[in-house]
Amino acid sequence: MKTNFYYFMPTRLIFGPGELKRLAGSPYLPGKKALVVIGAGGAMRRHGYLDEVFGYLAKSGCDTVLYDKILPNPVLAQVNEGAGVARENWCDFVLGLGGGSTIDAAKAIALTAANAGNYWDYIQSGTGGRKPAPQRALPIVAIPTTAGTGTEADPWTVITKPATREKIGWGRDDTFPVFSIVDPELMVSVPPKTTAYTGMDAFFHAVEAYLARVSQPNSDLLALEAIGLIAKYLPVAVQDGGNREARTALAWASTAAGICESLSSCISHHSMEHALSAFYPEIPHGAGLTMLSRAYFAFLAQKHPLRFPELARAMGGKNTQGPQAFLAALERLIAGVGLANEAFSGYGVQREDIRPMAENALQTMGGLFYLTPVKLSVDDVVKIYADAYR
């Protein structure tokens, strides 16, 4: 086992069906005026979740200001605009309500609102300004309505700068949410395809955290649990979105995988997907990860087969002696959640973009390559993209 590791998890988290009501009168709310951040698609209004949150905050004596422009792949302009709204209205905390993209954007808004200038000034890779942000982010409250990113339990925020085709994950200690409520009842309305995409995102968080060079005992335990729950329950939830048992299991698996991202890390699989969806923003993150996964993990398993048998065992595999068992189990899971036919060509991905995407992945999210158990050259990354192309 690893004998040297780092453990920091500052988020207070309330988990369980029906627990959204705990927002009312909560002693854990970090302020009295919230910027409530939601997506542009309108789901939070349609399902009544926004009204519920407004009502509970009012019972807590909190005033609210709404920012409702976040896209599925949030972009820099939204972060800067949202931060301006928070500043102009003297908001003292930010509440993200929705999927992982919305909460990611809320984190970035919280940091930018507390500091001068542009969010990209503080990004530490790619074309980021690499400046220190001198002020702590405004406190962040997270209420996820999908089971995917685990952003309610980690400091990471992923934002795209379209002008340079950069999609960069970044965070620091003060971008952890101070308070999160994970209520699986908010997830029963998620459509089947989105359920599959977000569930596969959580799955790969856990797999990558288990394989990462910085894995540690607690992240290993949570990663294997999340992998097992997703393998068992994601196909169920895709087929029957109203299955409360499946939704609750997946909500916990996503949160557990998010904790893994805090205690361990994702690896270069995520770097490659960020480049892919920076070039082609219409690709959902979970779809991009899934399309890359067969080729990516086959490459890793050939070069560094250690730990793959444990992953296969967590997925219920019977023959777990070699890495092929995990690859077979992965194929079954992808088919079981209806994503077997996802293909780069279906999103208009051009082969001539493969090398630029490989270079982008290494330039913008190169830190995750260092944490990958196999050293990858740009030619290796090109080969994985090419092998994944369908």
C-alpha positions as CSV (number, residue, x, y, z in Angstrom):
1,M,0.0,0.0,0.0
2,K,1.0,3.6,-0.4
3,T,2.6,4.9,2.8
4,N,3.0,8.6,1.8
5,F,-0.1,10.5,0.7
6,Y,-2.0,13.7,1.1
7,Y,-5.6,13.9,2.5
8,F,-7.7,17.1,2.4
9,M,-11.5,17.1,2.2
10,P,-13.0,20.3,3.6
11,T,-16.6,19.9,2.2
12,R,-19.5,19.4,4.5
13,L,-21.8,17.0,2.6
14,I,-25.4,15.9,3.2
15,F,-26.5,12.9,1.2
16,G,-29.8,11.1,0.7
17,P,-33.2,11.1,-0.9
18,G,-35.3,14.1,0.1
19,E,-32.4,15.9,1.8
20,L,-32.7,19.1,-0.3
21,K,-35.2,20.3,2.3
22,R,-32.2,20.6,4.7
23,L,-31.3,23.7,2.9
24,A,-34.1,25.5,4.7
25,G,-32.8,27.0,7.9
26,S,-29.4,25.3,7.5
27,P,-26.7,26.5,9.9
28,Y,-24.1,25.7,7.2
29,L,-25.1,28.3,4.7
30,P,-22.0,30.6,4.3
31,G,-23.7,33.9,3.7
32,K,-26.9,36.0,3.4
33,K,-27.0,36.8,-0.4
34,A,-26.5,34.0,-2.9
35,L,-25.7,34.2,-6.6
36,V,-27.6,31.1,-7.8
37,V,-26.1,29.7,-10.9
38,I,-28.1,27.4,-13.2
39,G,-27.8,26.2,-16.8
40,A,-29.3,27.9,-19.9
41,G,-31.4,24.9,-20.9
42,G,-34.3,25.6,-18.5
43,A,-34.4,22.2,-16.7
44,M,-34.1,23.6,-13.2
45,R,-37.2,25.7,-13.9
46,R,-39.2,23.0,-15.7
47,H,-38.7,20.5,-12.9
48,G,-39.4,23.0,-10.1
49,Y,-35.9,22.7,-8.5
50,L,-35.1,26.4,-8.8
51,D,-38.3,27.4,-7.0
52,E,-37.6,24.9,-4.3
53,V,-34.1,26.2,-3.7
54,F,-35.3,29.8,-3.8
55,G,-38.0,28.9,-1.2
56,Y,-35.6,27.1,1.1
57,L,-33.1,30.0,0.9
58,A,-35.8,32.5,1.7
59,K,-36.6,30.4,4.8
60,S,-33.0,30.7,5.8
61,G,-33.1,34.5,5.5
62,C,-31.0,34.6,2.3
63,D,-31.6,36.9,-0.6
64,T,-30.9,35.6,-4.1
65,V,-29.7,36.8,-7.5
66,L,-30.0,34.4,-10.5
67,Y,-27.5,33.8,-13.3
68,D,-28.9,31.4,-15.8
69,K,-26.7,31.3,-18.9
70,I,-24.4,28.3,-18.3
71,L,-23.8,26.1,-21.4
72,P,-23.2,22.3,-21.2
73,N,-19.5,23.0,-21.9
74,P,-19.2,26.3,-19.9
75,V,-17.1,29.0,-21.5
76,L,-14.9,31.8,-20.2
77,A,-17.4,34.7,-21.2
78,Q,-20.1,33.2,-18.9
79,V,-17.7,33.0,-16.0
80,N,-16.6,36.6,-16.3
81,E,-20.2,37.8,-16.8
82,G,-21.4,35.8,-13.8
83,A,-18.6,37.1,-11.7
84,G,-19.6,40.6,-12.6
85,V,-23.2,39.9,-11.6
86,A,-22.0,38.6,-8.2
87,R,-19.9,41.7,-7.7
88,E,-22.5,44.2,-8.8
89,N,-25.1,42.7,-6.4
90,W,-22.7,42.2,-3.5
91,C,-23.3,38.5,-3.3
92,D,-21.4,36.8,-0.5
93,F,-21.6,33.2,-1.7
94,V,-22.3,31.3,-4.9
95,L,-24.7,28.3,-5.2
96,G,-24.5,26.0,-8.2
97,L,-27.6,24.1,-8.9
98,G,-27.6,21.6,-11.8
99,G,-25.2,19.3,-13.5
100,G,-21.4,19.3,-13.2
101,S,-20.9,22.0,-15.8
102,T,-23.1,24.4,-13.8
103,I,-21.4,23.7,-10.5
104,D,-17.9,24.0,-12.2
105,A,-19.0,27.4,-13.6
106,A,-20.2,28.4,-10.1
107,K,-16.8,27.6,-8.7
108,A,-15.0,29.7,-11.4
109,I,-17.4,32.5,-10.9
110,A,-16.8,32.4,-7.1
111,L,-13.1,32.7,-7.6
112,T,-13.3,35.5,-10.2
113,A,-15.9,37.5,-8.3
114,A,-13.5,37.8,-5.3
115,N,-10.5,38.9,-7.5
116,A,-9.7,41.5,-10.0
117,G,-9.6,40.8,-13.7
118,N,-10.4,37.8,-15.9
119,Y,-10.8,34.1,-14.8
120,W,-8.2,33.1,-17.4
121,D,-5.6,35.3,-15.7
122,Y,-5.4,32.7,-12.9
123,I,-5.3,29.6,-15.1
124,Q,-1.9,27.8,-14.6
125,S,-1.5,26.1,-18.0
126,G,-2.0,26.7,-21.7
127,T,-2.5,30.4,-22.4
128,G,-3.5,31.0,-18.8
129,G,-2.0,34.1,-17.2
130,R,-0.6,32.0,-14.3
131,K,-1.2,34.8,-11.8
132,P,-1.8,34.1,-8.2
133,A,-5.4,34.9,-7.1
134,P,-4.8,36.9,-3.9
135,Q,-8.3,36.7,-2.5
136,R,-10.1,33.6,-1.5
137,A,-13.0,32.5,-3.6
138,L,-16.5,33.4,-2.4
139,P,-17.9,30.4,-0.5
140,I,-19.5,27.8,-2.8
141,V,-22.6,25.7,-2.2
142,A,-23.2,22.7,-4.6
143,I,-26.5,21.0,-5.3
144,P,-26.0,18.5,-8.1
145,T,-28.9,17.2,-10.2
146,T,-26.9,14.6,-12.2
147,A,-24.7,11.7,-11.1
148,G,-21.5,12.3,-13.1
149,T,-18.8,14.8,-12.3
150,G,-18.6,14.5,-8.5
151,T,-17.8,18.2,-8.5
152,E,-19.7,18.6,-5.2
153,A,-16.8,16.8,-3.5
154,D,-13.7,18.3,-5.3
155,P,-12.1,21.6,-6.1
156,W,-12.0,21.2,-9.8
157,T,-13.6,23.5,-12.4
158,V,-13.5,22.9,-16.1
159,I,-13.9,25.9,-18.4
160,T,-13.4,26.4,-22.1
161,K,-11.8,29.3,-23.9
162,P,-13.3,29.0,-27.4
163,A,-10.9,31.5,-29.0
164,T,-7.9,29.3,-28.4
165,R,-9.8,25.9,-28.3
166,E,-8.6,25.2,-24.7
167,K,-10.7,23.3,-22.2
168,I,-8.8,23.4,-18.9
169,G,-9.5,21.9,-15.5
170,W,-8.1,23.8,-12.6
171,G,-8.8,24.4,-8.9
172,R,-7.3,25.1,-5.5
173,D,-8.3,24.6,-1.9
174,D,-10.8,27.4,-1.7
175,T,-12.8,26.1,-4.8
176,F,-13.9,23.1,-2.8
177,P,-17.6,23.6,-2.0
178,V,-18.0,24.5,1.7
179,F,-21.4,22.7,1.7
180,S,-23.0,20.2,-0.7
181,I,-26.4,18.5,-0.7
182,V,-26.6,15.4,-2.8
183,D,-30.3,14.4,-3.2
184,P,-30.9,11.5,-5.6
185,E,-34.6,12.6,-5.9
186,L,-33.3,15.5,-8.1
187,M,-31.8,13.0,-10.6
188,V,-34.9,10.9,-11.5
189,S,-35.8,13.5,-14.2
190,V,-32.5,13.1,-16.1
191,P,-33.1,11.6,-19.6
192,P,-31.6,8.1,-20.5
193,K,-28.8,9.4,-22.8
194,T,-27.7,12.0,-20.3
195,T,-27.8,9.4,-17.5
196,A,-25.5,7.2,-19.5
197,Y,-23.1,10.1,-20.4
198,T,-22.8,11.3,-16.8
199,G,-22.6,7.9,-15.3
200,M,-19.7,7.0,-17.6
201,D,-17.9,10.2,-16.6
202,A,-18.2,9.1,-12.9
203,F,-17.0,5.6,-13.9
204,F,-13.9,7.0,-15.6
205,H,-13.1,9.3,-12.7
206,A,-13.0,6.3,-10.4
207,V,-11.0,4.1,-12.9
208,E,-8.4,6.8,-13.5
209,A,-8.1,7.6,-9.8
210,Y,-7.4,3.9,-9.2
211,L,-4.7,3.8,-11.9
212,A,-3.1,7.2,-11.1
213,R,0.4,7.3,-9.8
214,V,-0.9,9.3,-6.8
215,S,-3.6,6.8,-5.7
216,Q,-3.9,6.2,-2.0
217,P,-5.7,3.8,0.4
218,N,-8.9,5.9,0.7
219,S,-9.2,6.7,-3.0
220,D,-8.6,3.1,-3.8
221,L,-11.5,1.9,-1.6
222,L,-13.9,4.5,-2.9
223,A,-12.8,4.0,-6.5
224,L,-13.5,0.3,-6.4
225,E,-16.9,0.8,-4.7
226,A,-17.9,3.5,-7.3
227,I,-16.8,1.2,-10.2
228,G,-18.9,-1.7,-8.8
229,L,-22.0,0.4,-8.2
230,I,-21.8,2.0,-11.7
231,A,-21.3,-1.3,-13.4
232,K,-24.4,-2.7,-11.6
233,Y,-26.8,0.2,-11.5
234,L,-26.0,2.5,-14.5
235,P,-27.7,0.1,-17.1
236,V,-30.7,-0.1,-14.7
237,A,-31.1,3.7,-14.4
238,V,-30.7,4.1,-18.2
239,Q,-33.6,1.7,-18.7
240,D,-35.7,2.9,-15.8
241,G,-34.9,6.5,-14.7
242,G,-37.5,6.3,-11.9
243,N,-35.7,3.5,-10.1
244,R,-34.9,5.1,-6.8
245,E,-32.4,2.4,-5.7
246,A,-30.4,2.8,-8.9
247,R,-30.5,6.6,-8.7
248,T,-29.3,6.6,-5.1
249,A,-26.5,4.1,-5.8
250,L,-25.3,6.2,-8.8
251,A,-25.5,9.5,-6.8
252,W,-23.2,8.0,-4.2
253,A,-20.9,6.5,-6.8
254,S,-20.5,9.9,-8.5
255,T,-19.8,11.6,-5.2
256,A,-17.4,8.9,-4.1
257,A,-15.6,9.2,-7.5
258,G,-15.4,13.0,-6.9
259,I,-13.7,12.4,-3.6
260,C,-11.3,10.2,-5.5
261,E,-10.5,13.1,-7.7
262,S,-9.6,15.1,-4.6
263,L,-7.5,12.3,-2.9
264,S,-6.0,10.9,-6.1
265,S,-6.5,12.3,-9.6
266,C,-7.7,11.8,-13.1
267,I,-5.1,10.9,-15.7
268,S,-4.5,11.7,-19.3
269,H,-7.7,10.1,-20.5
270,H,-9.3,13.3,-19.3
271,S,-6.7,15.5,-20.9
272,M,-7.4,13.9,-24.3
273,E,-11.2,14.3,-23.9
274,H,-10.8,17.9,-23.0
275,A,-8.9,18.5,-26.2
276,L,-11.5,16.6,-28.2
277,S,-14.5,18.6,-26.8
278,A,-12.5,21.9,-27.0
279,F,-12.2,21.3,-30.8
280,Y,-15.8,19.9,-31.0
281,P,-17.8,21.5,-28.2
282,E,-21.0,19.7,-29.1
283,I,-19.5,16.4,-27.8
284,P,-20.8,15.7,-24.3
285,H,-17.9,15.0,-21.9
286,G,-19.1,11.5,-21.1
287,A,-19.5,10.7,-24.8
288,G,-16.0,11.8,-25.5
289,L,-14.5,9.8,-22.6
290,T,-16.5,6.7,-23.8
291,M,-15.4,7.0,-27.4
292,L,-11.7,7.3,-26.3
293,S,-11.9,4.7,-23.6
294,R,-11.4,1.4,-25.5
295,A,-8.3,2.6,-27.3
296,Y,-6.9,4.5,-24.3
297,F,-7.2,1.7,-21.7
298,A,-6.1,-0.9,-24.2
299,F,-2.9,1.1,-24.7
300,L,-2.3,1.5,-21.0
301,A,-3.1,-2.1,-20.2
302,Q,-0.6,-3.3,-22.8
303,K,2.2,-1.1,-21.3
304,H,1.3,-1.3,-17.6
305,P,-1.1,-4.2,-16.8
306,L,-0.9,-3.8,-13.0
307,R,-4.2,-2.9,-11.2
308,F,-6.4,-3.8,-14.2
309,P,-7.4,-7.2,-12.6
310,E,-8.8,-5.4,-9.6
311,L,-10.8,-3.1,-11.8
312,A,-12.3,-6.2,-13.6
313,R,-13.1,-7.8,-10.2
314,A,-14.9,-4.7,-9.1
315,M,-17.1,-4.9,-12.2
316,G,-18.0,-8.4,-11.4
317,G,-15.7,-10.1,-13.9
318,K,-15.1,-13.8,-13.5
319,N,-11.8,-14.2,-15.3
320,T,-9.7,-11.4,-13.7
321,Q,-6.2,-12.7,-14.3
322,G,-5.2,-10.2,-16.9
323,P,-6.1,-6.7,-18.2
324,Q,-8.3,-8.2,-21.0
325,A,-11.0,-8.9,-18.4
326,F,-11.4,-5.2,-17.6
327,L,-11.5,-4.3,-21.3
328,A,-14.2,-6.9,-21.9
329,A,-16.2,-5.6,-18.9
330,L,-15.8,-2.1,-20.2
331,E,-17.2,-3.1,-23.6
332,R,-20.2,-4.8,-21.9
333,L,-20.9,-1.7,-19.8
334,I,-20.7,0.6,-22.8
335,A,-23.2,-1.6,-24.7
336,G,-25.4,-2.0,-21.6
337,V,-25.9,1.8,-21.3
338,G,-26.6,2.2,-25.1
339,L,-23.4,3.9,-26.1
340,A,-21.8,1.2,-28.2
341,N,-22.5,3.1,-31.5
342,E,-21.1,6.5,-30.3
343,A,-18.4,7.5,-32.9
344,F,-16.1,10.4,-33.6
345,S,-17.5,10.6,-37.1
346,G,-21.0,11.1,-35.8
347,Y,-19.9,14.4,-34.3
348,G,-18.0,15.5,-37.4
349,V,-14.5,14.9,-36.0
350,Q,-12.0,15.2,-38.8
351,R,-8.9,13.0,-38.9
352,E,-6.7,16.0,-39.7
353,D,-7.5,17.4,-36.3
354,I,-6.0,14.4,-34.5
355,R,-2.4,15.7,-34.2
356,P,-3.5,19.2,-33.2
357,M,-5.7,17.7,-30.6
358,A,-2.9,15.5,-29.3
359,E,-0.6,18.6,-29.0
360,N,-3.4,20.5,-27.3
361,A,-4.0,17.8,-24.7
362,L,-0.3,17.9,-23.8
363,Q,-0.1,21.7,-23.7
364,T,-3.3,22.5,-21.8
365,M,-3.7,19.5,-19.5
366,G,-0.1,18.2,-19.4
367,G,-0.1,17.7,-15.7
368,L,-2.3,14.7,-15.9
369,F,0.1,13.0,-18.2
370,Y,2.7,13.1,-15.4
371,L,0.2,11.3,-13.2
372,T,-0.5,8.6,-15.8
373,P,1.3,5.2,-15.0
374,V,2.6,5.1,-18.6
375,K,4.7,7.8,-20.2
376,L,2.9,9.0,-23.4
377,S,4.6,10.8,-26.2
378,V,2.7,13.0,-28.6
379,D,2.9,10.2,-31.2
380,D,1.4,7.8,-28.6
381,V,-1.5,10.2,-28.1
382,V,-2.0,10.5,-31.8
383,K,-2.1,6.7,-32.1
384,I,-4.8,6.5,-29.3
385,Y,-6.9,9.1,-31.1
386,A,-6.5,7.3,-34.4
387,D,-7.4,3.9,-32.9
388,A,-10.4,5.4,-31.2
389,Y,-11.7,7.0,-34.5
390,R,-14.8,5.3,-35.8
